[in-house]
Amino acid sequence: MAEKTQFLDYYGKPLMVDLYAGLGGWAEGGLAEGYYVIGFDIERHQYGDAKYPAQLVLQDVLTIHGKQFKNAALIVASPPCQEFSYMAMPWSKAKAKRAAILEDPAERKRLTALFDACFRIQREAIEAAGHFIPLVVENVRGANEWVGRSRWNFGSFHLWGDVPALMPMVRKATKVPGFRFDGSGGSFQTASVEHTGFKSSEEGVKLASEAGRRTDKGKGARFTSRDCGDEGVKQHGSGREWFAGEGKISRMASSKSPARKAASAAIAKIPLVLSRHIAQVYKPKEI
């Protein structure tokens, strides 16, 4: 019985800890599989009806000590990926930034700090618990150069840590329809909010949504190819237009605007089929 009950301090449910929680893609899978989920983020992401679906703690993940998670059944995380993605681009400024970081140990440490914090927290949680606690970290392909090769990828969602041996497959594997988020196609975060699915009362989101234009859905798929659906495809636009396209968010809203934050949060959201699979694999077994 101990194998089961050591995780059940939260309303009789196993605990999932969700770091860099965002809009709750990991949390949705955990909730669907019967976990009690606690998310941590430095801000509350809510855009219209889209918001984090579980308990959310507003805290910088860098300040967390893992001992408080000694009763966790599973830790999941999606550290911010914008810098990794940007430096995978073929642009001169992106290449210059990459070269500068490669030459500066302090900058390299800064770049990977949020990613490294996940594994520190896991080690601290394991030490406090006296038993193993699995961790799965999601990020983009561009992170491979900086943090080591990912163990598996679900489309454009690359995974590190304790990735299960058996994983679901995807057919169309780009971060967004018609767009390679990892740099292989020379493009970066694009986006009309039309593709995020948000219908927010925020003026910036509404404006971007009304002006956004769709692009061809299938263009640019380059990863795993199996007939198991489109869950590995992120939710919006195409090409370089995140920065320069007429009617796109970057031209219509600042980097801190609700419109741009809404689109970024949607891009980063873990697909339900993936989060639910991970949650199911690590859910404590009945004894």
Secondary structure, 3 states (H helix, E strand, C coil): CHHHHCCCCECCECEEEEECCCCCHHHHHHHHCCCEEEEEECCCCEECCEECCCEEEECCHHHCCHHHHCCEEEEEECCCCHHHHHCCCCCHHHHHHHHHHHCCHHHHHHHHHHHHHHHHHHHHHHHHHCCCCCEEEEECHHHHHHHCCCCEEECCEEEEECCCCCCCCCCCCCCECCECCCCCCCCCCCCCHHHCCCCCCCHHHHHHHHHCCCCCCCCCCCCCCCCCCCCCCCCCCCCCHHHHCCCCHHHHCCCCCHHHHHHHHHHHCCCHHHHHHHHHHHCCCCC
